[in-house]
Amino acid sequence: MKLGAFSVSLVVRDIQASKAFYQNLGFEIFGGNEDENWLILKNGSHTIGLFQGMFDKNTLTFNPGWDNNAQPVDDFTDVRDIQKSLKAAGVEFAVEADESGSGPGSFMVFDPDGNPILVDQHV
């Protein structure tokens, strides 16, 4: 099972203050829209997302079909196939992808400690 690019989506109270803090650590803006209260930042191969008012908790995020530079890859496991495998293993879902569709889709599960895991396919 190939989960794709990995990032941590951080819940922030003040997007400007968080952006400045992480830029001081060497992160650079890679994507997002500050006017919509979300930014994606990179430092080498490390990626974080800053999200103000969008999530309740910091979230582990995987993007099937993307490499670490948000570029499409040919060889990946579709989000619906990942979901089917996890369902077969007895994993409970907070949000499910439409298994009859194709292309973009997402689901969310929680690990045993309540940490949210978002699998969000954009291709």
N, CA, C and O atoms as a printed pandas DataFrame, in Angstrom:
     atom_number atom_name residue_name chain_id  residue_number  x_coord  y_coord  z_coord
0              1         N          MET        A               1    0.856   -1.165    0.000
1              2        CA          MET        A               1    0.000    0.000    0.000
2              3         C          MET        A               1    0.906    1.233    0.000
3              4         O          MET        A               1    1.751    1.390    0.881
4              5         N          LYS        A               2    0.725    2.101   -0.989
5              6        CA          LYS        A               2    1.521    3.325   -1.106
6              7         C          LYS        A               2    0.648    4.511   -0.709
7              8         O          LYS        A               2   -0.320    4.838   -1.395
8              9         N          LEU        A               3    1.002    5.155    0.407
9             10        CA          LEU        A               3    0.194    6.247    0.946
10            11         C          LEU        A               3    0.506    7.597    0.318
11            12         O          LEU        A               3   -0.272    8.536    0.482
12            13         N          GLY        A               4    1.614    7.723   -0.394
13            14        CA          GLY        A               4    1.952    8.976   -1.059
14            15         C          GLY        A               4    2.696    9.951   -0.163
15            16         O          GLY        A               4    3.255    9.572    0.865
16            17         N          ALA        A               5    2.691   11.203   -0.569
17            18        CA          ALA        A               5    3.409   12.251    0.157
18            19         C          ALA        A               5    2.865   12.378    1.574
19            20         O          ALA        A               5    1.673   12.184    1.813
20            21         N          PHE        A               6    3.761   12.710    2.518
21            22        CA          PHE        A               6    3.385   12.848    3.916
22            23         C          PHE        A               6    3.620   14.273    4.387
23            24         O          PHE        A               6    4.617   14.905    4.035
24            25         N          SER        A               7    2.682   14.769    5.193
25            26        CA          SER        A               7    2.862   16.061    5.849
26            27         C          SER        A               7    2.101   16.044    7.164
27            28         O          SER        A               7    1.269   15.171    7.415
28            29         N          VAL        A               8    2.405   17.022    7.988
29            30        CA          VAL        A               8    1.665   17.216    9.221
30            31         C          VAL        A               8    0.849   18.486    9.046
31            32         O          VAL        A               8    1.394   19.543    8.728
32            33         N          SER        A               9   -0.453   18.379    9.252
33            34        CA          SER        A               9   -1.347   19.531    9.182
34            35         C          SER        A               9   -1.530   20.058   10.599
35            36         O          SER        A               9   -2.098   19.380   11.455
36            37         N          LEU        A              10   -1.044   21.275   10.838
37            38        CA          LEU        A              10   -1.066   21.859   12.170
38            39         C          LEU        A              10   -2.228   22.825   12.340
39            40         O          LEU        A              10   -2.480   23.669   11.480
40            41         N          VAL        A              11   -2.927   22.692   13.447
41            42        CA          VAL        A              11   -3.971   23.641   13.820
42            43         C          VAL        A              11   -3.263   24.853   14.416
43            44         O          VAL        A              11   -2.495   24.712   15.368
44            45         N          VAL        A              12   -3.510   26.038   13.871
45            46        CA          VAL        A              12   -2.867   27.250   14.377
46            47         C          VAL        A              12   -3.925   28.283   14.745
47            48         O          VAL        A              12   -5.004   28.326   14.153
48            49         N          ARG        A              13   -3.600   29.113   15.730
49            50        CA          ARG        A              13   -4.512   30.182   16.155
50            51         C          ARG        A              13   -4.351   31.435   15.311
51            52         O          ARG        A              13   -5.318   32.166   15.091
52            53         N          ASP        A              14   -3.133   31.690   14.835
53            54        CA          ASP        A              14   -2.823   32.920   14.099
54            55         C          ASP        A              14   -1.910   32.545   12.942
55            56         O          ASP        A              14   -0.721   32.294   13.143
56            57         N          ILE        A              15   -2.452   32.507   11.743
57            58        CA          ILE        A              15   -1.698   32.020   10.588
58            59         C          ILE        A              15   -0.462   32.875   10.322
59            60         O          ILE        A              15    0.582   32.344    9.940
60            61         N          GLN        A              16   -0.564   34.199   10.519
61            62        CA          GLN        A              16    0.585   35.069   10.266
62            63         C          GLN        A              16    1.712   34.795   11.273
63            64         O          GLN        A              16    2.879   34.709   10.890
64            65         N          ALA        A              17    1.364   34.658   12.550
65            66        CA          ALA        A              17    2.374   34.385   13.576
66            67         C          ALA        A              17    3.021   33.022   13.337
67            68         O          ALA        A              17    4.237   32.883   13.473
68            69         N          SER        A              18    2.221   32.018   12.983
69            70        CA          SER        A              18    2.762   30.680   12.736
70            71         C          SER        A              18    3.636   30.677   11.488
71            72         O          SER        A              18    4.695   30.050   11.470
72            73         N          LYS        A              19    3.197   31.371   10.450
73            74        CA          LYS        A              19    4.003   31.462    9.228
74            75         C          LYS        A              19    5.369   32.060    9.556
75            76         O          LYS        A              19    6.394   31.517    9.144
76            77         N          ALA        A              20    5.394   33.167   10.290
77            78        CA          ALA        A              20    6.655   33.825   10.645
78            79         C          ALA        A              20    7.546   32.884   11.468
79            80         O          ALA        A              20    8.751   32.801   11.229
80            81         N          PHE        A              21    6.956   32.185   12.426
81            82        CA          PHE        A              21    7.720   31.259   13.264
82            83         C          PHE        A              21    8.391   30.185   12.417
83            84         O          PHE        A              21    9.593   29.952   12.546
84            85         N          TYR        A              22    7.613   29.527   11.546
85            86        CA          TYR        A              22    8.176   28.436   10.756
86            87         C          TYR        A              22    9.134   28.937    9.687
87            88         O          TYR        A              22   10.066   28.226    9.311
88            89         N          GLN        A              23    8.918   30.151    9.192
89            90        CA          GLN        A              23    9.897   30.724    8.267
90            91         C          GLN        A              23   11.224   30.952    8.985
91            92         O          GLN        A              23   12.283   30.788    8.379
92            93         N          ASN        A              24   11.189   31.325   10.264
93            94        CA          ASN        A              24   12.415   31.468   11.047
94            95         C          ASN        A              24   13.138   30.138   11.207
95            96         O          ASN        A              24   14.352   30.116   11.408
96            97         N          LEU        A              25   12.412   29.035   11.120
97            98        CA          LEU        A              25   13.020   27.701   11.167
98            99         C          LEU        A              25   13.519   27.237    9.797
99           100         O          LEU        A              25   14.047   26.133    9.667
100          101         N          GLY        A              26   13.353   28.075    8.785
101          102        CA          GLY        A              26   13.832   27.740    7.452
102          103         C          GLY        A              26   12.784   27.200    6.501
103          104         O          GLY        A              26   13.118   26.817    5.380
104          105         N          PHE        A              27   11.523   27.159    6.916
105          106        CA          PHE        A              27   10.465   26.715    6.016
106          107         C          PHE        A              27   10.125   27.831    5.034
107          108         O          PHE        A              27   10.182   29.013    5.372
108          109         N          GLU        A              28    9.774   27.439    3.818
109          110        CA          GLU        A              28    9.357   28.388    2.782
110          111         C          GLU        A              28    7.953   28.042    2.322
111          112         O          GLU        A              28    7.569   26.873    2.295
112          113         N          ILE        A              29    7.189   29.064    1.959
113          114        CA          ILE        A              29    5.821   28.837    1.467
114          115         C          ILE        A              29    5.885   28.053    0.169
115          116         O          ILE        A              29    6.615   28.409   -0.756
116          117         N          PHE        A              30    5.115   26.990    0.118
117          118        CA          PHE        A              30    5.082   26.096   -1.030
118          119         C          PHE        A              30    3.723   26.153   -1.729
119          120         O          PHE        A              30    3.633   25.938   -2.938
120          121         N          GLY        A              31    2.682   26.438   -0.977
121          122        CA          GLY        A              31    1.340   26.472   -1.543
122          123         C          GLY        A              31    0.357   26.993   -0.526
123          124         O          GLY        A              31    0.733   27.408    0.570
124          125         N          GLY        A              32   -0.907   26.968   -0.899
125          126        CA          GLY        A              32   -1.958   27.406    0.001
126          127         C          GLY        A              32   -2.456   28.793   -0.324
127          128         O          GLY        A              32   -2.127   29.362   -1.365
128          129         N          ASN        A              33   -3.258   29.333    0.583
129          130        CA          ASN        A              33   -3.840   30.652    0.401
130          131         C          ASN        A              33   -4.004   31.291    1.777
131          132         O          ASN        A              33   -4.915   30.948    2.531
132          133         N          GLU        A              34   -3.117   32.215    2.088
133          134        CA          GLU        A              34   -3.140   32.844    3.405
134          135         C          GLU        A              34   -4.454   33.568    3.660
135          136         O          GLU        A              34   -4.914   33.620    4.801
136          137         N          ASP        A              35   -5.077   34.135    2.609
137          138        CA          ASP        A              35   -6.373   34.808    2.770
138          139         C          ASP        A              35   -7.476   33.838    3.177
139          140         O          ASP        A              35   -8.480   34.244    3.763
140          141         N          GLU        A              36   -7.291   32.550    2.865
141          142        CA          GLU        A              36   -8.245   31.510    3.264
142          143         C          GLU        A              36   -7.784   30.777    4.517
143          144         O          GLU        A              36   -8.378   29.769    4.900
144          145         N          ASN        A              37   -6.735   31.274    5.156
145          146        CA          ASN        A              37   -6.209   30.746    6.427
146          147         C          ASN        A              37   -5.583   29.362    6.327
147          148         O          ASN        A              37   -5.706   28.554    7.248
148          149         N          TRP        A              38   -4.909   29.086    5.205
149          150        CA          TRP        A              38   -4.139   27.842    5.122
150          151         C          TRP        A              38   -2.914   28.042    4.237
151          152         O          TRP        A              38   -2.975   28.703    3.201
152          153         N          LEU        A              39   -1.801   27.455    4.674
153          154        CA          LEU        A              39   -0.544   27.517    3.937
154          155         C          LEU        A              39    0.160   26.166    4.019
155          156         O          LEU        A              39    0.029   25.438    5.003
156          157         N          ILE        A              40    0.903   25.850    2.972
157          158        CA          ILE        A              40    1.763   24.667    2.962
158          159         C          ILE        A              40    3.198   25.188    2.913
159          160         O          ILE        A              40    3.535   26.022    2.072
160          161         N          LEU        A              41    4.030   24.695    3.812
161          162        CA          LEU        A              41    5.419   25.130    3.883
162          163         C          LEU        A              41    6.343   23.928    3.779
163          164         O          LEU        A              41    6.007   22.825    4.211
164          165         N          LYS        A              42    7.520   24.164    3.194
165          166        CA          LYS        A              42    8.503   23.089    3.038
166          167         C          LYS        A              42    9.858   23.560    3.553
167          168         O          LYS        A              42   10.208   24.737    3.473
168          169         N          ASN        A              43   10.596   22.610    4.076
169          170        CA          ASN        A              43   11.995   22.782    4.434
170          171         C          ASN        A              43   12.668   21.502    3.977
171          172         O          ASN        A              43   12.590   20.479    4.657
172          173         N          GLY        A              44   13.323   21.552    2.835
173          174        CA          GLY        A              44   13.880   20.336    2.239
174          175         C          GLY        A              44   12.753   19.377    1.913
175          176         O          GLY        A              44   11.815   19.733    1.200
176          177         N          SER        A              45   12.842   18.156    2.432
177          178        CA          SER        A              45   11.796   17.158    2.161
178          179         C          SER        A              45   10.691   17.172    3.218
179          180         O          SER        A              45    9.776   16.351    3.166
180          181         N          HIS        A              46   10.771   18.100    4.176
181          182        CA          HIS        A              46    9.773   18.180    5.245
182          183         C          HIS        A              46    8.654   19.140    4.846
183          184         O          HIS        A              46    8.910   20.260    4.404
184          185         N          THR        A              47    7.424   18.690    5.007
185          186        CA          THR        A              47    6.265   19.497    4.632
186          187         C          THR        A              47    5.320   19.601    5.812
187          188         O          THR        A              47    5.009   18.611    6.475
188          189         N          ILE        A              48    4.866   20.837    6.063
189          190        CA          ILE        A              48    3.839   21.070    7.071
190          191         C          ILE        A              48    2.746   21.935    6.460
191          192         O          ILE        A              48    2.996   22.731    5.555
192          193         N          GLY        A              49    1.551   21.768    6.962
193          194        CA          GLY        A              49    0.447   22.639    6.593
194          195         C          GLY        A              49    0.030   23.424    7.823
195          196         O          GLY        A              49   -0.018   22.881    8.926
196          197         N          LEU        A              50   -0.272   24.698    7.635
197          198        CA          LEU        A              50   -0.791   25.540    8.707
198          199         C          LEU        A              50   -2.251   25.816    8.392
199          200         O          LEU        A              50   -2.570   26.343    7.326
200          201         N          PHE        A              51   -3.140   25.463    9.313
201          202        CA          PHE        A              51   -4.576   25.584    9.068
202          203         C          PHE        A              51   -5.234   26.296   10.247
203          204         O          PHE        A              51   -5.258   25.780   11.364
204          205         N          GLN        A              52   -5.761   27.477    9.985
205          206        CA          GLN        A              52   -6.454   28.244   11.018
206          207         C          GLN        A              52   -7.955   28.063   10.838
207          208         O          GLN        A              52   -8.517   28.459    9.817
208          209         N          GLY        A              53   -8.602   27.464   11.835
209          210        CA          GLY        A              53  -10.049   27.314   11.806
210          211         C          GLY        A              53  -10.578   26.208   10.924
211          212         O          GLY        A              53  -11.770   26.205   10.615
212          213         N          MET        A              54   -9.748   25.267   10.503
213          214        CA          MET        A              54  -10.199   24.207    9.593
214          215         C          MET        A              54  -10.251   22.829   10.235
215          216         O          MET        A              54  -11.091   22.011    9.860
216          217         N          PHE        A              55   -9.375   22.554   11.189
217          218        CA          PHE        A              55   -9.307   21.258   11.846
218          219         C          PHE        A              55   -9.419   21.456   13.347
219          220         O          PHE        A              55   -9.156   22.540   13.868
220          221         N          ASP        A              56   -9.813   20.391   14.035
221          222        CA          ASP        A              56   -9.875   20.433   15.495
222          223         C          ASP        A              56   -8.552   20.038   16.134
223          224         O          ASP        A              56   -8.217   20.503   17.223
224          225         N          LYS        A              57   -7.797   19.175   15.450
225          226        CA          LYS        A              57   -6.553   18.641   16.017
226          227         C          LYS        A              57   -5.490   18.592   14.926
227          228         O          LYS        A              57   -5.804   18.540   13.737
228          229         N          ASN        A              58   -4.234   18.609   15.345
229          230        CA          ASN        A              58   -3.151   18.368   14.400
230          231         C          ASN        A              58   -3.403   17.014   13.735
231          232         O          ASN        A              58   -3.859   16.073   14.385
232          233         N          THR        A              59   -3.106   16.920   12.448
233          234        CA          THR        A              59   -3.495   15.758   11.662
234          235         C          THR        A              59   -2.330   15.255   10.814
235          236         O          THR        A              59   -1.630   16.047   10.183
236          237         N          LEU        A              60   -2.124   13.939   10.801
237          238        CA          LEU        A              60   -1.179   13.325    9.873
238          239         C          LEU        A              60   -1.880   13.246    8.521
239          240         O          LEU        A              60   -3.015   12.777    8.436
240          241         N          THR        A              61   -1.215   13.699    7.472
241          242        CA          THR        A              61   -1.840   13.749    6.150
242          243         C          THR        A              61   -0.998   12.985    5.136
243          244         O          THR        A              61    0.220   13.151    5.071
244          245         N          PHE        A              62   -1.663   12.146    4.345
245          246        CA          PHE        A              62   -1.025   11.419    3.257
246          247         C          PHE        A              62   -1.753   11.769    1.965
247          248         O          PHE        A              62   -2.977   11.898    1.944
248          249         N          ASN        A              63   -0.979   11.922    0.878
249          250        CA          ASN        A              63   -1.552   12.272   -0.423
250          251         C          ASN        A              63   -1.181   11.231   -1.468
251          252         O          ASN        A              63   -0.157   11.373   -2.136
252          253         N          PRO        A              64   -2.008   10.166   -1.625
253          254        CA          PRO        A              64   -1.734    9.182   -2.675
254          255         C          PRO        A              64   -1.696    9.860   -4.045
255          256         O          PRO        A              64   -2.495   10.749   -4.337
256          257         N          GLY        A              65   -0.760    9.426   -4.867
257          258        CA          GLY        A              65   -0.668    9.958   -6.230
258          259         C          GLY        A              65    0.227   11.170   -6.352
259          260         O          GLY        A              65    0.431   11.676   -7.456
260          261         N          TRP        A              66    0.769   11.650   -5.236
261          262        CA          TRP        A              66    1.684   12.796   -5.263
262          263         C          TRP        A              66    3.030   12.415   -4.688
263          264         O          TRP        A              66    3.129   11.569   -3.799
264          265         N          ASP        A              67    4.088   13.066   -5.219
265          266        CA          ASP        A              67    5.390   12.978   -4.576
266          267         C          ASP        A              67    5.497   14.125   -3.563
267          268         O          ASP        A              67    4.527   14.855   -3.356
268          269         N          ASN        A              68    6.653   14.288   -2.939
269          270        CA          ASN        A              68    6.821   15.306   -1.904
270          271         C          ASN        A              68    6.808   16.741   -2.431
271          272         O          ASN        A              68    6.855   17.691   -1.650
272          273         N          ASN        A              69    6.745   16.898   -3.754
273          274        CA          ASN        A              69    6.642   18.230   -4.350
274          275         C          ASN        A              69    5.273   18.454   -4.988
275          276         O          ASN        A              69    5.114   19.326   -5.842
276          277         N          ALA        A              70    4.283   17.657   -4.564
277          278        CA          ALA        A              70    2.906   17.752   -5.066
278          279         C          ALA        A              70    2.825   17.526   -6.569
279          280         O          ALA        A              70    1.968   18.092   -7.246
280          281         N          GLN        A              71    3.731   16.686   -7.087
281          282        CA          GLN        A              71    3.706   16.320   -8.495
282          283         C          GLN        A              71    3.117   14.917   -8.631
283          284         O          GLN        A              71    3.417   14.037   -7.823
284          285         N          PRO        A              72    2.287   14.706   -9.643
285          286        CA          PRO        A              72    1.677   13.379   -9.817
286          287         C          PRO        A              72    2.726   12.294  -10.059
287          288         O          PRO        A              72    3.749   12.521  -10.705
288          289         N          VAL        A              73    2.438   11.108   -9.521
289          290        CA          VAL        A              73    3.268    9.930   -9.767
290          291         C          VAL        A              73    2.400    8.886  -10.450
291          292         O          VAL        A              73    1.186    8.845  -10.251
292          293         N          ASP        A              74    3.028    8.049  -11.251
293          294        CA          ASP        A              74    2.283    7.023  -11.989
294          295         C          ASP        A              74    1.898    5.835  -11.122
295          296         O          ASP        A              74    0.801    5.292  -11.251
296          297         N          ASP        A              75    2.799    5.437  -10.245
297          298        CA          ASP        A              75    2.610    4.213   -9.464
298          299         C          ASP        A              75    2.169    4.563   -8.045
299          300         O          ASP        A              75    2.994    4.934   -7.211
300          301         N          PHE        A              76    0.868    4.446   -7.770
301          302        CA          PHE        A              76    0.362    4.729   -6.427
302          303         C          PHE        A              76   -0.868    3.877   -6.161
303          304         O          PHE        A              76   -1.475    3.335   -7.085
304          305         N          THR        A              77   -1.224    3.767   -4.895
305          306        CA          THR        A              77   -2.414    3.034   -4.489
306          307         C          THR        A              77   -3.556    4.028   -4.360
307          308         O          THR        A              77   -3.460    4.989   -3.596
308          309         N          ASP        A              78   -4.630    3.807   -5.098
309          310        CA          ASP        A              78   -5.788    4.696   -5.078
310          311         C          ASP        A              78   -6.402    4.750   -3.674
311          312         O          ASP        A              78   -6.435    3.751   -2.956
312          313         N          VAL        A              79   -6.881    5.926   -3.309
313          314        CA          VAL        A              79   -7.460    6.142   -1.982
314          315         C          VAL        A              79   -8.574    5.136   -1.678
315          316         O          VAL        A              79   -8.727    4.708   -0.534
316          317         N          ARG        A              80   -9.347    4.759   -2.691
317          318        CA          ARG        A              80  -10.441    3.817   -2.475
318          319         C          ARG        A              80   -9.920    2.414   -2.179
319          320         O          ARG        A              80  -10.526    1.676   -1.403
320          321         N          ASP        A              81   -8.793    2.045   -2.799
321          322        CA          ASP        A              81   -8.184    0.746   -2.520
322          323         C          ASP        A              81   -7.577    0.715   -1.114
323          324         O          ASP        A              81   -7.657   -0.299   -0.421
324          325         N          ILE        A              82   -6.978    1.819   -0.704
325          326        CA          ILE        A              82   -6.457    1.914    0.664
326          327         C          ILE        A              82   -7.613    1.769    1.651
327          328         O          ILE        A              82   -7.510    1.043    2.640
328          329         N          GLN        A              83   -8.700    2.460    1.376
329          330        CA          GLN        A              83   -9.878    2.399    2.244
330          331         C          GLN        A              83  -10.412    0.977    2.351
331          332         O          GLN        A              83  -10.722    0.512    3.447
332          333         N          LYS        A              84  -10.520    0.283    1.217
333          334        CA          LYS        A              84  -11.014   -1.093    1.232
334          335         C          LYS        A              84  -10.120   -2.003    2.072
335          336         O          LYS        A              84  -10.610   -2.842    2.827
336          337         N          SER        A              85   -8.803   -1.829    1.935
337          338        CA          SER        A              85   -7.863   -2.637    2.728
338          339         C          SER        A              85   -8.024   -2.374    4.216
339          340         O          SER        A              85   -8.006   -3.304    5.022
340          341         N          LEU        A              86   -8.180   -1.111    4.579
341          342        CA          LEU        A              86   -8.334   -0.777    5.995
342          343         C          LEU        A              86   -9.667   -1.282    6.540
343          344         O          LEU        A              86   -9.740   -1.742    7.679
344          345         N          LYS        A              87  -10.710   -1.197    5.736
345          346        CA          LYS        A              87  -12.012   -1.735    6.162
346          347         C          LYS        A              87  -11.904   -3.236    6.407
347          348         O          LYS        A              87  -12.437   -3.751    7.389
348          349         N          ALA        A              88  -11.212   -3.932    5.508
349          350        CA          ALA        A              88  -11.052   -5.381    5.652
350          351         C          ALA        A              88  -10.270   -5.718    6.920
351          352         O          ALA        A              88  -10.433   -6.801    7.482
352          353         N          ALA        A              89   -9.421   -4.792    7.373
353          354        CA          ALA        A              89   -8.645   -4.997    8.591
354          355         C          ALA        A              89   -9.412   -4.551    9.840
355          356         O          ALA        A              89   -8.894   -4.636   10.953
356          357         N          GLY        A              90  -10.658   -4.070    9.650
357          358        CA          GLY        A              90  -11.486   -3.688   10.776
358          359         C          GLY        A              90  -11.321   -2.269   11.267
359          360         O          GLY        A              90  -11.800   -1.932   12.350
360          361         N          VAL        A              91  -10.651   -1.424   10.490
361          362        CA          VAL        A              91  -10.464   -0.027   10.882
362          363         C          VAL        A              91  -11.792    0.717   10.720
363          364         O          VAL        A              91  -12.491    0.561    9.718
364          365         N          GLU        A              92  -12.123    1.526   11.726
365          366        CA          GLU        A              92  -13.337    2.349   11.669
366          367         C          GLU        A              92  -13.009    3.698   11.048
367          368         O          GLU        A              92  -11.916    4.233   11.231
368          369         N          PHE        A              93  -13.971    4.237   10.310
369          370        CA          PHE        A              93  -13.769    5.489    9.573
370          371         C          PHE        A              93  -14.613    6.614   10.157
371          372         O          PHE        A              93  -15.771    6.414   10.521
372          373         N          ALA        A              94  -14.010    7.812   10.241
373          374        CA          ALA        A              94  -14.743    9.015   10.623
374          375         C          ALA        A              94  -15.403    9.614    9.386
375          376         O          ALA        A              94  -16.523   10.121    9.451
376          377         N          VAL        A              95  -14.695    9.551    8.258
377          378        CA          VAL        A              95  -15.179   10.034    6.955
378          379         C          VAL        A              95  -14.700    9.034    5.921
379          380         O          VAL        A              95  -13.563    8.565    5.985
380          381         N          GLU        A              96  -15.566    8.702    4.963
381          382        CA          GLU        A              96  -15.205    7.733    3.936
382          383         C          GLU        A              96  -15.205    8.356    2.549
383          384         O          GLU        A              96  -15.965    9.283    2.269
384          385         N          ALA        A              97  -14.341    7.832    1.683
385          386        CA          ALA        A              97  -14.337    8.192    0.269
386          387         C          ALA        A              97  -15.455    7.414   -0.427
387          388         O          ALA        A              97  -15.808    6.312   -0.009
388          389         N          ASP        A              98  -15.998    7.990   -1.476
389          390        CA          ASP        A              98  -17.006    7.311   -2.296
390          391         C          ASP        A              98  -16.296    6.224   -3.098
391          392         O          ASP        A              98  -15.533    6.520   -4.017
392          393         N          GLU        A              99  -16.549    4.974   -2.747
393          394        CA          GLU        A              99  -15.842    3.870   -3.396
394          395         C          GLU        A              99  -16.285    3.629   -4.833
395          396         O          GLU        A              99  -15.631    2.878   -5.557
396          397         N          SER        A             100  -17.372    4.243   -5.257
397          398        CA          SER        A             100  -17.820    4.056   -6.641
398          399         C          SER        A             100  -17.189    5.078   -7.581
399          400         O          SER        A             100  -17.338    4.974   -8.799
400          401         N          GLY        A             101  -16.487    6.062   -7.029
401          402        CA          GLY        A             101  -15.899    7.122   -7.844
402          403         C          GLY        A             101  -14.486    6.798   -8.288
403          404         O          GLY        A             101  -13.986    5.689   -8.096
404          405         N          SER        A             102  -13.860    7.793   -8.885
405          406        CA          SER        A             102  -12.454    7.705   -9.281
406          407         C          SER        A             102  -11.866    9.110   -9.176
407          408         O          SER        A             102  -12.594   10.089   -9.017
408          409         N          GLY        A             103  -10.558    9.194   -9.265
409          410        CA          GLY        A             103   -9.901   10.495   -9.156
410          411         C          GLY        A             103   -9.833   10.962   -7.723
411          412         O          GLY        A             103   -9.678   10.150   -6.811
412          413         N          PRO        A             104   -9.950   12.280   -7.507
413          414        CA          PRO        A             104   -9.823   12.823   -6.151
414          415         C          PRO        A             104  -10.815   12.195   -5.171
415          416         O          PRO        A             104  -11.949   11.868   -5.520
416          417         N          GLY        A             105  -10.349   12.042   -3.940
417          418        CA          GLY        A             105  -11.180   11.499   -2.874
418          419         C          GLY        A             105  -10.395   11.489   -1.581
419          420         O          GLY        A             105   -9.168   11.592   -1.588
420          421         N          SER        A             106  -11.102   11.364   -0.473
421          422        CA          SER        A             106  -10.399   11.355    0.809
422          423         C          SER        A             106  -11.187   10.584    1.851
423          424         O          SER        A             106  -12.396   10.385    1.732
424          425         N          PHE        A             107  -10.457   10.154    2.885
425          426        CA          PHE        A             107  -11.094    9.569    4.057
426          427         C          PHE        A             107  -10.299    9.962    5.283
427          428         O          PHE        A             107   -9.150   10.393    5.190
428          429         N          MET        A             108  -10.934    9.805    6.440
429          430        CA          MET        A             108  -10.257   10.090    7.698
430          431         C          MET        A             108  -10.516    8.967    8.677
431          432         O          MET        A             108  -11.638    8.481    8.821
432          433         N          VAL        A             109   -9.442    8.564    9.351
433          434        CA          VAL        A             109   -9.506    7.580   10.429
434          435         C          VAL        A             109   -8.777    8.170   11.639
435          436         O          VAL        A             109   -8.089    9.186   11.532
436          437         N          PHE        A             110   -8.942    7.517   12.784
437          438        CA          PHE        A             110   -8.227    7.910   13.996
438          439         C          PHE        A             110   -7.396    6.731   14.470
439          440         O          PHE        A             110   -7.870    5.594   14.474
440          441         N          ASP        A             111   -6.162    6.995   14.866
441          442        CA          ASP        A             111   -5.337    5.924   15.406
442          443         C          ASP        A             111   -5.830    5.582   16.814
443          444         O          ASP        A             111   -6.712    6.267   17.331
444          445         N          PRO        A             112   -5.288    4.552   17.440
445          446        CA          PRO        A             112   -5.786    4.141   18.761
446          447         C          PRO        A             112   -5.714    5.225   19.839
447          448         O          PRO        A             112   -6.414    5.142   20.848
448          449         N          ASP        A             113   -4.873    6.237   19.631
449          450        CA          ASP        A             113   -4.755    7.319   20.607
450          451         C          ASP        A             113   -5.576    8.542   20.243
451          452         O          ASP        A             113   -5.467    9.583   20.892
452          453         N          GLY        A             114   -6.399    8.423   19.207
453          454        CA          GLY        A             114   -7.265    9.527   18.813
454          455         C          GLY        A             114   -6.639   10.526   17.868
455          456         O          GLY        A             114   -7.224   11.578   17.611
456          457         N          ASN        A             115   -5.456   10.222   17.340
457          458        CA          ASN        A             115   -4.820   11.125   16.378
458          459         C          ASN        A             115   -5.472   10.974   15.012
459          460         O          ASN        A             115   -5.569    9.859   14.499
460          461         N          PRO        A             116   -5.921   12.071   14.413
461          462        CA          PRO        A             116   -6.549   11.981   13.099
462          463         C          PRO        A             116   -5.526   11.724   11.998
463          464         O          PRO        A             116   -4.420   12.264   12.007
464          465         N          ILE        A             117   -5.930   10.885   11.054
465          466        CA          ILE        A             117   -5.129   10.586    9.871
466          467         C          ILE        A             117   -6.011   10.835    8.660
467          468         O          ILE        A             117   -7.040   10.183    8.480
468          469         N          LEU        A             118   -5.593   11.792    7.827
469          470        CA          LEU        A             118   -6.315   12.146    6.616
470          471         C          LEU        A             118   -5.579   11.579    5.423
471          472         O          LEU        A             118   -4.387   11.835    5.251
472          473         N          VAL        A             119   -6.267   10.815    4.598
473          474        CA          VAL        A             119   -5.725   10.330    3.338
474          475         C          VAL        A             119   -6.492   11.073    2.250
475          476         O          VAL        A             119   -7.678   10.825    2.031
476          477         N          ASP        A             120   -5.800   11.988    1.571
477          478        CA          ASP        A             120   -6.431   12.972    0.695
478          479         C          ASP        A             120   -5.780   12.926   -0.680
479          480         O          ASP        A             120   -4.685   13.451   -0.883
480          481         N          GLN        A             121   -6.465   12.296   -1.614
481          482        CA          GLN        A             121   -5.943   12.123   -2.988
482          483         C          GLN        A             121   -6.471   13.249   -3.860
483          484         O          GLN        A             121   -7.674   13.507   -3.890
484          485         N          HIS        A             122   -5.562   13.925   -4.577
485          486        CA          HIS        A             122   -5.934   15.060   -5.433
486          487         C          HIS        A             122   -5.910   14.726   -6.918
487          488         O          HIS        A             122   -6.300   15.556   -7.739
488          489         N          VAL        A             123   -5.461   13.532   -7.276
489          490        CA          VAL        A             123   -5.359   13.162   -8.699
490          491         C          VAL        A             123   -6.334   12.069   -9.045
491          492         O          VAL        A             123   -6.389   11.632  -10.194
